[in-house]
Amino acid sequence: MLSKLFTGRPMVPRDTHEPHRASTPLELLFDLVSVIAIAAAAAGLHHAIAEAHVVDGLLKFSGTFFAIWWAWMNYTWFASAYDNDDAFFRLLTMGNMAGALTMAAGIQPFFHSLDLTLIVIGFVIMRLSMVILWLRAAFHDPIHRQTALWYAAGIAAAQVYWVGLMLGQSVLSAPVLFACFGLGILIEVSVPMLAERHGITSWHRHHIIERYGLLNIIVLGETLLAGSMALGDITAEHVDIALVYITLSSLVILFSMWWLYFSKEDHLQEQRSDLAFTWGYGHLFIYASGAAVGAGFAVIVDIITHHSKMSMLVGDFTVAISVAIYMCGLWFVRDRFALQGKLKHILLLFSAMIVIVPPFLGIEGIALLTLLSVIVRSHVACRLQN
């Protein structure tokens, strides 16, 4: 079996100009499994903010979300370059999914007691699957062998660090643990940068754009689900017209966020490694803020129905800041390249206004400005094209 793992169907680079390259059913299943973990992280943020543990909740949400997104992203770019859809590729992908589910199970213990155990175990399962995939690529692709071996060695070394952190977490204070977590993040993000210096992998531009867009759709759907589930759980015992406004506002914000992302301009306009790193890494802020918007909706519902003693401004600012970060993320990965002149900064202007508006107009003002950002940006884009 082990010999067949490396001598089965060749894992050669895919054609970077392959026509009609689309996401596979296996990739879509992997997305859905990953979003289970994202939903768990968003739920943890919701409860932390509702219970007045804002800073603590943000730190834990940031750490858990990075782990989920990073494992998803690494697999996605690898599959874009090397997916041969044989039995071993499918089994190793399912191993990735098992790791994602393990991580999801570990998010609640991490939020409650800073217990990293299940998160690290799930993450290591996912990453070791990637080590095997990269070793397969090294075996079958001599041109990119050095790159693949750097990936395999770098990922394996990073997992040694995470296991060491897991084993030593009981003797570390919370600030030290968060600092060590941050160092682990730096180690992880440096691996692709070092590996790709030895040869750029054969990722498919249109395939990657589609993969990122599909995950954003699922994250935004989870965002709406987070608010609607909180609403459905408690409207039976408490009915308030304010809940209707929240529901309508959340729909306007969600649809506007979708519209802003799926504009007519290409996200990744050229197949360049420097642009790919900026675009690929920058999406962390888009995805995380999209998930945080759902947590904000749920917090507002808790406040209205007296399940949280936090001020309404806290819930409004949670949504406002999350939407603003989402817009800044879109400017960072797309608009500053796709649009021209001063008008390319339009989303930065609206993000600033959205952060200011909560004390004056609340969630309704956030929804109005988000909708206006779609209208104004679409008008600007059309003018520049003409």
N, C-alpha and C positions, 0 to 999 in steps of 0.2 A: 504493500500500500504506500509506504513512504517513497519508494523508488518511482512509483507511478505518479506521485504528486509532482515530480519534476520532469517526468518523461511523458506525461499525458498530452492532451491537445496543446500545441505550442502557445505560450502567452507572449505573442509578438505585439509590437506597437500597432495600435489602430491607425487608420488613415486619417490625418488631421483635416482632410477635405472630403471625407466620406459623406455622400449625399443622404438626406433623409435620416440622419442620425437622431434617434429619439431615446427618451428614458425607457428602460426595460421594466417589465412587471416586477422583477426582483428589486430594482432600485426604488420603485414606488413603495414596495412593502417595507424596505429599509427606512424610507422617509417616515412612514406611519409609525414604525416602532420608535424612531428617534423622537417623534413629537410626543409620545407618551412621557418620555423623560422631560421634555420641554414643559409639558403641562404640569408635571409634578414640581418643577422649579418655579413656575409662575404661581402655583398654589402656595408654595412656601413663602414667596415674596408677599403675596396677598395677606396671608395670616400674620406675617411679621409686621407689616405696616399697620394692619388693623389693631394689633396689640401694642403699638407704640415702640416697636423695636426696628425703627427705620434703617439706621446705619448698619446694624447687625444683619438685617434682612437683605440689604443691598449687597453687602460683602458676600454673603452666602449665595445669593442669587447669581452674582457675577461669576463666582468660582464654579458653581455647578453648571451654569449655562455655558461657560467656556468649554468645560470638559465634554458636554454633549455636542456642541457645535464643532469642536475641533476634531473629534472622532468622526463625525458625519462628513466634514469637509475633506479630511484626508482620504477617506474611502471614495468619495465622489470624484476627486481628481484622479485617483489611481484607476478607478473604473473607466473614466473617460479615455484613459490612455491604453488600458490593457484588458478590458473586459472581453474574455473569450467564451464566456457562458458555458464552460464545461462543468462537470459534476463537482470538481474540487473548488472551482471559483464559487459555485453556489453554496457549497457547504461552509466555506470560510466566510462568506457573506452572512450566512445564517449564524455563524459563531459571533460575528459582529453584532447581530441583532440580539443574541442572548446576552452579550455584554451590555447593550443599551438598556435592556429590561432590568438587568441587575443594578445598573446605575440608577434607574428610576426608582427601584425599591429602596435605594440607599439615601435618596434625597431628603425624605422626611426625618430619618434619624440624624442626618447632618444638620438640618435646621433646628432640631430640638436640642441636640447635645454635642454638636460638633464632631460627631462620629463619622470618620472618613471611610470606614472599613468597606462597606458595600460599594460606595462610589469608586474607590480605588480598584477593588476586585473587578467590577464591571468594566472600568476603563482599561485595565490591564488585559482583560479578555479580548476587548475590541482591538487593542493595539498589537497584541501578539498575533492576532489573525492577520493584521497588516504586515507584520514582519515576515510571516510565511508567504504572503502574496508578493512582497517585494523580492524575496529570495527566488520565488518562481520566475519573476520577471528577469532577475539577474541571470538565471540559468538559460532562459530562452532568448534573451535579447543582448547579444554581446556588445552592440553599439552603445547601449545605455547601462551596461553592467555596473560601471563605477557609480553612477547615480543611484541605481537600485540598491547596491550594497551600502552606500552611505545612508540611504533611507532606513534600511533594515537595521544597521548598527546604531544609528541615532535614536530610532524609536525604541530599540531594546534597552539602550543605556538610560533613556528617560524613564522607562518602566522600573528599572532598578531604583531610581530616585524615588518614584511614587511609592513603591513597596516599602522602602526605608522610612518614608514619611508616615505611612500608615502604621508601621510597627512602633514608631517612636511618638505617635500623637499623644499618648497618655501622659507624657512628661513635659509636653509643650504647653505654654500658655496660649490663649486665643490670639493675641497679637503676633506671637512668634509663629504660630501655625499658619496664619494668614500670610505672613511674610514668606514662609517656606513654600506655601502654595503659589505665591507670585513668582518665586524663583523657578518652580517647576514649569509654570507657564512660559517663562522666558526660554527655558531649555527646549520645550516642545516647539515653540514657533521658530526657533533657530534651525531646527533640523531640515525643513524644506529649503531654507535659504542656503545652507551649506551644501545640501545634496544637489540642488539644481545648478550649482556652479560647475558641476562636472558633466553637464549635459541636460538640456531641457527635455522633459518628458512630452510624449505626443498627445497632449490633451486636445479635445475637439471643442472649438470655440462655441459653436451653436449648441452643442450638447451641454456644455457647462452653463451657458446662459439659461437654457431650459431647466436644468437641474436646480439652479439657485432660485429661479422663479417659482418652481413648483413647491420648494420648501417654504418660500415666503407665503404662498397661498395657504399652505397648511398651518403655518404659524399664525397668520391672520385669522383663519378659521378657528383655531384654538383660542385666540384672543376673544373672539365673539362668544365662544362657548363658555369661557371663564366667567364672563359677565352674565350670560343668560342662565347658567347653572346656579350662580349665586342668587339671581333674581327668582328663579323657579323654586328654590329651596325655601324661600321665606315669604313670598307674596301671599301664600295661603293664610299666614298668621298676621300679616300686616300689609294693608293696601294703602298706597300713597300716590297722589298724582305725580309727585317728584320721580317716582320709579318709571312712569311713562316717559318723562323727559329724558331720563337716563338711557332708556332703551332706544329712543329715537336718536339721541345724540351719539350713542355708541355705534348705531348703524351708519350715520353720516360720516363719522370719523373713520370707521373701518373701510367703507366704500371709497372714501377719499384717499386713504393710505394705499389701497389697492391701485387706484387710478394713477396716483403719483408714481408708483413703482413701474407699472406697465404702460409707460409712455411709448411713443413711436420711435424714439431714439434708441439705438443699440446700447446695451449696458457695457459690453466689453468689445470695443470697436476694432481692436487689433489683436493679433495673436503674438503678444510680446510678454516676456516673462516679468519685466518690471511692472507693467500694467496689470498683469494677472495677479501678482502679489498684492498690489494696492486694492484691486477690486475684490479679490477673494478674501483677504483679511478684513477689509472694511465692512463687509457684510455682517460681521459679528455684531456691530452696533445696530444695524437694521433689524436683524432677527431678534436680538435681545430686547430692544426697545419695543418691537412689535408685541412680544410676549408680555412685556411689562405693562403695556396699555391695558391688556385684559385684566391684569392684577389690579390696576387702578380702578377699572369699572367695578370689580368685585368689592373693593374697599369702599367706594362711594355707596354702593347698595347696603353694605354693612352699617355705614354711618347713618344713612337715612332711616334704616329700620332699627336703629339703636342696638345693633350687635357689636358696635365699636364706639368707644368714647372719643375717638379722634375728631378733630375739627374737620368740617367739610372741605376746608382749604387744602388739607393734607391729601385727600382723595383727588381733588381737582388738580393740584400740582403734580401728583403722581402721573396722571394722564397727560397733562400739559408737557412736562419735562420729557416723558417717553416719546410723545409725538414729535417734539422738537428734535430730540436725538435722532429719530427716524429720518426726519427731513435733512438734518445735517449729514447723516450717513449717505443719503441719496445724492446730496451735493458732492460728497467726497468721492464716491465711486463712479458717478456718472455725469452730473450736470457741469462740473468744472471742465470736463473734457468735451461733452456733447454740445454745449451751448457756447455762445460767443459774447464778448463784451461784458459790461457790468450786469446785464440782465441774467447772466448765468448764476448770479448769487441770489436769485429771487427766493429760493427755498430757505436760505439763511435768514433773510429778512422776515419771512413768515414764521420761522422757528423762534426768532426773538420776540415777535409779537405774541405768539401763543404762550410763551413762558410768562409774559407780563399780564395777560388777560384774566386769569382765574379770580383775583380779588374783586374784579368789577363785573364780569359776566358769567363766571362759573363754567360748568361743563358745556353749556349752550354756546358760550363765546368761543370755546376751543373748537367745537364742531363747526361753527360758522367760519372761523378763520381757516380751518383745515379745508373746508369746501372751497373757500375763496382762493386758497393756494392752488388748487387743481385748475380752477378757471383761469387765473392769471398766468400760471406756468404754461398751460396749454396755449393760451393766446400768444405768449412770448415765443414759444417754440414754433408756432405757425408763422409768426412774423419773420423769424430768423430763416426759416426754410424758404420763404417767398423773397 
